[in-house]
Amino acid sequence: MLKTYLYLPDQMNEKIGVIAKMQNVSKAHVIRRALEIGMHDSHRQNTASVQALSQIAELGRKTAVKGPKDGVENFDKYLYEKDWN
């Protein structure tokens, strides 16, 4: 196991200490578990975003939606200057 150092705000350190006492585990265990959960959630969010974008792209392919050929260059124009009403 790799030993590493990090700086924690006092309030966070106190919360970690309280959780460690409540669960009867070390502060290091609480920190490792929090990092593991945070990394898992972060990965899941990124994966969900990619899946949503892929589904939108697939829907566009299936329905043969066509957009302007200069959409990238004039993105702001199409988004902000168009009267959508």
N, CA and C atoms as an extended XYZ file, in Angstrom:
255
Properties=species:S:1:pos:R:3:atomname:S:1:resname:S:1:resid:I:1 pbc="F F F"
N         0.851       -1.169        0.000 N   MET     1
C         0.000        0.000        0.000 CA  MET     1
C         0.901        1.237        0.000 C   MET     1
N         0.521        2.226       -0.785 N   LEU     2
C         1.277        3.455       -0.904 CA  LEU     2
C         0.925        4.412        0.231 C   LEU     2
N         1.943        4.963        0.846 N   LYS     3
C         1.723        5.965        1.883 CA  LYS     3
C         1.781        7.337        1.226 C   LYS     3
N         0.779        8.167        1.484 N   THR     4
C         0.733        9.497        0.890 CA  THR     4
C         0.286       10.509        1.934 C   THR     4
N         0.555       11.759        1.650 N   TYR     5
C         0.192       12.835        2.565 CA  TYR     5
C        -0.726       13.804        1.849 C   TYR     5
N        -1.688       14.331        2.576 N   LEU     6
C        -2.535       15.358        2.016 CA  LEU     6
C        -2.957       16.317        3.125 C   LEU     6
N        -3.310       17.515        2.703 N   TYR     7
C        -3.754       18.534        3.647 CA  TYR     7
C        -5.271       18.557        3.661 C   TYR     7
N        -5.842       18.512        4.867 N   LEU     8
C        -7.289       18.547        5.027 CA  LEU     8
C        -7.686       19.775        5.834 C   LEU     8
N        -8.797       20.387        5.495 N   PRO     9
C        -9.297       21.467        6.339 CA  PRO     9
C        -9.641       20.903        7.720 C   PRO     9
N        -9.497       21.721        8.740 N   ASP    10
C        -9.745       21.267       10.115 CA  ASP    10
C       -11.129       20.646       10.280 C   ASP    10
N       -12.131       21.289        9.690 N   GLN    11
C       -13.503       20.803        9.824 CA  GLN    11
C       -13.662       19.408        9.213 C   GLN    11
N       -13.040       19.174        8.064 N   MET    12
C       -13.110       17.863        7.424 CA  MET    12
C       -12.407       16.810        8.276 C   MET    12
N       -11.274       17.163        8.824 N   ASN    13
C       -10.528       16.251        9.685 CA  ASN    13
C       -11.362       15.856       10.902 C   ASN    13
N       -12.077       16.824       11.452 N   GLU    14
C       -12.934       16.532       12.604 CA  GLU    14
C       -14.058       15.576       12.218 C   GLU    14
N       -14.676       15.802       11.068 N   LYS    15
C       -15.747       14.908       10.607 CA  LYS    15
C       -15.230       13.493       10.389 C   LYS    15
N       -14.045       13.394        9.811 N   ILE    16
C       -13.445       12.077        9.586 CA  ILE    16
C       -13.215       11.377       10.912 C   ILE    16
N       -12.729       12.129       11.889 N   GLY    17
C       -12.509       11.563       13.222 CA  GLY    17
C       -13.793       11.061       13.859 C   GLY    17
N       -14.865       11.822       13.727 N   VAL    18
C       -16.161       11.416       14.293 CA  VAL    18
C       -16.662       10.141       13.623 C   VAL    18
N       -16.587       10.104       12.299 N   ILE    19
C       -17.037        8.915       11.568 CA  ILE    19
C       -16.205        7.699       11.960 C   ILE    19
N       -14.902        7.880       12.069 N   ALA    20
C       -14.018        6.769       12.447 CA  ALA    20
C       -14.384        6.225       13.825 C   ALA    20
N       -14.653        7.110       14.768 N   LYS    21
C       -15.040        6.654       16.117 CA  LYS    21
C       -16.382        5.939       16.084 C   LYS    21
N       -17.346        6.500       15.322 N   MET    22
C       -18.678        5.886       15.256 CA  MET    22
C       -18.613        4.489       14.655 C   MET    22
N       -17.764        4.305       13.653 N   GLN    23
C       -17.666        3.023       12.965 CA  GLN    23
C       -16.578        2.121       13.547 C   GLN    23
N       -15.835        2.659       14.512 N   ASN    24
C       -14.757        1.917       15.158 CA  ASN    24
C       -13.723        1.428       14.129 C   ASN    24
N       -13.321        2.361       13.257 N   VAL    25
C       -12.298        2.083       12.252 CA  VAL    25
C       -11.291        3.234       12.280 C   VAL    25
N       -10.209        3.080       11.552 N   SER    26
C        -9.195        4.130       11.516 CA  SER    26
C        -9.641        5.278       10.614 C   SER    26
N        -9.048        6.442       10.844 N   LYS    27
C        -9.315        7.589        9.982 CA  LYS    27
C        -8.868        7.280        8.552 C   LYS    27
N        -7.770        6.559        8.413 N   ALA    28
C        -7.278        6.183        7.092 CA  ALA    28
C        -8.317        5.338        6.347 C   ALA    28
N        -8.975        4.447        7.066 N   HIS    29
C       -10.011        3.618        6.453 CA  HIS    29
C       -11.169        4.482        5.957 C   HIS    29
N       -11.589        5.442        6.766 N   VAL    30
C       -12.681        6.343        6.383 CA  VAL    30
C       -12.297        7.123        5.126 C   VAL    30
N       -11.087        7.627        5.081 N   ILE    31
C       -10.629        8.402        3.921 CA  ILE    31
C       -10.558        7.526        2.678 C   ILE    31
N       -10.001        6.324        2.796 N   ARG    32
C        -9.912        5.424        1.645 CA  ARG    32
C       -11.303        5.084        1.116 C   ARG    32
N       -12.222        4.806        2.021 N   ARG    33
C       -13.595        4.457        1.608 CA  ARG    33
C       -14.273        5.647        0.921 C   ARG    33
N       -14.084        6.851        1.446 N   ALA    34
C       -14.674        8.043        0.840 CA  ALA    34
C       -14.104        8.279       -0.556 C   ALA    34
N       -12.814        8.081       -0.718 N   LEU    35
C       -12.194        8.233       -2.034 CA  LEU    35
C       -12.722        7.187       -3.013 C   LEU    35
N       -12.863        5.968       -2.535 N   GLU    36
C       -13.364        4.889       -3.389 CA  GLU    36
C       -14.789        5.200       -3.869 C   GLU    36
N       -15.640        5.635       -2.972 N   ILE    37
C       -17.021        5.970       -3.331 CA  ILE    37
C       -17.037        7.166       -4.283 C   ILE    37
N       -16.234        8.174       -4.002 N   GLY    38
C       -16.177        9.356       -4.851 CA  GLY    38
C       -15.699        9.039       -6.254 C   GLY    38
N       -14.696        8.207       -6.365 N   MET    39
C       -14.186        7.836       -7.688 CA  MET    39
C       -15.215        7.015       -8.450 C   MET    39
N       -15.909        6.124       -7.770 N   HIS    40
C       -16.942        5.310       -8.419 CA  HIS    40
C       -18.064        6.203       -8.925 C   HIS    40
N       -18.536        7.133       -8.100 N   ASP    41
C       -19.612        8.041       -8.503 CA  ASP    41
C       -19.181        8.925       -9.662 C   ASP    41
N       -17.953        9.409       -9.618 N   SER    42
C       -17.442       10.267      -10.683 CA  SER    42
C       -17.388        9.500      -12.001 C   SER    42
N       -16.921        8.279      -11.956 N   HIS    43
C       -16.847        7.447      -13.164 CA  HIS    43
C       -18.246        7.183      -13.711 C   HIS    43
N       -19.180        6.896      -12.807 N   ARG    44
C       -20.551        6.601      -13.227 CA  ARG    44
C       -21.186        7.824      -13.889 C   ARG    44
N       -20.935        9.014      -13.368 N   GLN    45
C       -21.486       10.236      -13.963 CA  GLN    45
C       -20.932       10.439      -15.372 C   GLN    45
N       -19.630       10.263      -15.525 N   ASN    46
C       -19.020       10.420      -16.845 CA  ASN    46
C       -19.578        9.390      -17.816 C   ASN    46
N       -19.755        8.177      -17.366 N   THR    47
C       -20.283        7.122      -18.214 CA  THR    47
C       -21.712        7.437      -18.628 C   THR    47
N       -22.523        7.933      -17.698 N   ALA    48
C       -23.910        8.270      -18.014 CA  ALA    48
C       -23.968        9.390      -19.046 C   ALA    48
N       -23.090       10.367      -18.932 N   SER    49
C       -23.071       11.469      -19.890 CA  SER    49
C       -22.713       10.977      -21.285 C   SER    49
N       -21.729       10.125      -21.358 N   VAL    50
C       -21.311        9.580      -22.648 CA  VAL    50
C       -22.447        8.756      -23.250 C   VAL    50
N       -23.123        7.968      -22.435 N   GLN    51
C       -24.231        7.160      -22.937 CA  GLN    51
C       -25.360        8.045      -23.450 C   GLN    51
N       -25.665        9.120      -22.739 N   ALA    52
C       -26.731       10.026      -23.171 CA  ALA    52
C       -26.385       10.667      -24.508 C   ALA    52
N       -25.156       11.127      -24.654 N   LEU    53
C       -24.743       11.728      -25.920 CA  LEU    53
C       -24.775       10.712      -27.059 C   LEU    53
N       -24.380        9.493      -26.789 N   SER    54
C       -24.414        8.443      -27.805 CA  SER    54
C       -25.843        8.148      -28.237 C   SER    54
N       -26.770        8.141      -27.280 N   GLN    55
C       -28.173        7.893      -27.606 CA  GLN    55
C       -28.744        9.027      -28.453 C   GLN    55
N       -28.377       10.257      -28.152 N   ILE    56
C       -28.825       11.400      -28.954 CA  ILE    56
C       -28.284       11.289      -30.375 C   ILE    56
N       -27.010       10.950      -30.507 N   ALA    57
C       -26.417       10.804      -31.835 CA  ALA    57
C       -27.092        9.683      -32.610 C   ALA    57
N       -27.381        8.577      -31.960 N   GLU    58
C       -28.053        7.455      -32.616 CA  GLU    58
C       -29.449        7.849      -33.065 C   GLU    58
N       -30.159        8.602      -32.245 N   LEU    59
C       -31.489        9.081      -32.616 CA  LEU    59
C       -31.407        9.960      -33.863 C   LEU    59
N       -30.404       10.817      -33.933 N   GLY    60
C       -30.208       11.656      -35.114 CA  GLY    60
C       -29.941       10.831      -36.354 C   GLY    60
N       -29.159        9.771      -36.227 N   ARG    61
C       -28.873        8.896      -37.366 CA  ARG    61
C       -30.142        8.169      -37.829 C   ARG    61
N       -30.926        7.669      -36.868 N   LYS    62
C       -32.131        6.918      -37.213 CA  LYS    62
C       -33.172        7.790      -37.901 C   LYS    62
N       -33.295        9.027      -37.483 N   THR    63
C       -34.322        9.908      -38.039 CA  THR    63
C       -33.785       10.760      -39.173 C   THR    63
N       -32.535       10.586      -39.522 N   ALA    64
C       -31.888       11.322      -40.608 CA  ALA    64
C       -32.026       12.833      -40.435 C   ALA    64
N       -31.850       13.296      -39.203 N   VAL    65
C       -31.915       14.726      -38.924 CA  VAL    65
C       -30.735       15.413      -39.597 C   VAL    65
N       -31.002       16.487      -40.286 N   LYS    66
C       -29.944       17.251      -40.952 CA  LYS    66
C       -29.852       18.620      -40.305 C   LYS    66
N       -28.659       19.076      -40.114 N   GLY    67
C       -28.427       20.408      -39.563 CA  GLY    67
C       -27.611       21.226      -40.528 C   GLY    67
N       -27.373       22.467      -40.183 N   PRO    68
C       -26.585       23.317      -41.083 CA  PRO    68
C       -25.152       22.808      -41.177 C   PRO    68
N       -24.557       22.955      -42.340 N   LYS    69
C       -23.188       22.490      -42.552 CA  LYS    69
C       -22.173       23.363      -41.816 C   LYS    69
N       -22.566       24.596      -41.489 N   ASP    70
C       -21.660       25.510      -40.787 CA  ASP    70
C       -22.020       25.620      -39.307 C   ASP    70
N       -22.632       24.577      -38.757 N   GLY    71
C       -23.088       24.602      -37.371 CA  GLY    71
C       -21.996       24.865      -36.354 C   GLY    71
N       -20.825       24.290      -36.575 N   VAL    72
C       -19.722       24.483      -35.628 CA  VAL    72
C       -19.235       25.926      -35.666 C   VAL    72
N       -19.037       26.449      -36.866 N   GLU    73
C       -18.512       27.809      -37.009 CA  GLU    73
C       -19.511       28.858      -36.514 C   GLU    73
N       -20.804       28.607      -36.722 N   ASN    74
C       -21.825       29.600      -36.380 CA  ASN    74
C       -22.724       29.148      -35.234 C   ASN    74
N       -22.173       28.380      -34.340 N   PHE    75
C       -22.929       27.838      -33.213 CA  PHE    75
C       -23.654       28.940      -32.438 C   PHE    75
N       -22.935       29.989      -32.058 N   ASP    76
C       -23.544       31.072      -31.278 CA  ASP    76
C       -24.676       31.743      -32.050 C   ASP    76
N       -24.467       31.947      -33.327 N   LYS    77
C       -25.489       32.585      -34.167 CA  LYS    77
C       -26.772       31.759      -34.149 C   LYS    77
N       -26.646       30.459      -34.385 N   TYR    78
C       -27.824       29.598      -34.419 CA  TYR    78
C       -28.471       29.458      -33.047 C   TYR    78
N       -27.682       29.438      -32.021 N   LEU    79
C       -28.226       29.240      -30.687 CA  LEU    79
C       -28.872       30.484      -30.113 C   LEU    79
N       -28.208       31.642      -30.269 N   TYR    80
C       -28.659       32.845      -29.590 CA  TYR    80
C       -29.420       33.821      -30.465 C   TYR    80
N       -29.214       33.807      -31.761 N   GLU    81
C       -29.855       34.801      -32.621 CA  GLU    81
C       -31.125       34.274      -33.284 C   GLU    81
N       -31.365       32.992      -33.190 N   LYS    82
C       -32.561       32.433      -33.836 CA  LYS    82
C       -33.782       32.729      -32.993 C   LYS    82
N       -34.878       33.124      -33.645 N   ASP    83
C       -36.154       33.341      -32.978 CA  ASP    83
C       -36.872       31.995      -32.916 C   ASP    83
N       -36.917       31.378      -31.749 N   TRP    84
C       -37.459       30.039      -31.608 CA  TRP    84
C       -38.976       30.036      -31.400 C   TRP    84
N       -39.611       31.183      -31.411 N   ASN    85
C       -41.080       31.229      -31.203 CA  ASN    85
C       -41.839       31.066      -32.469 C   ASN    85
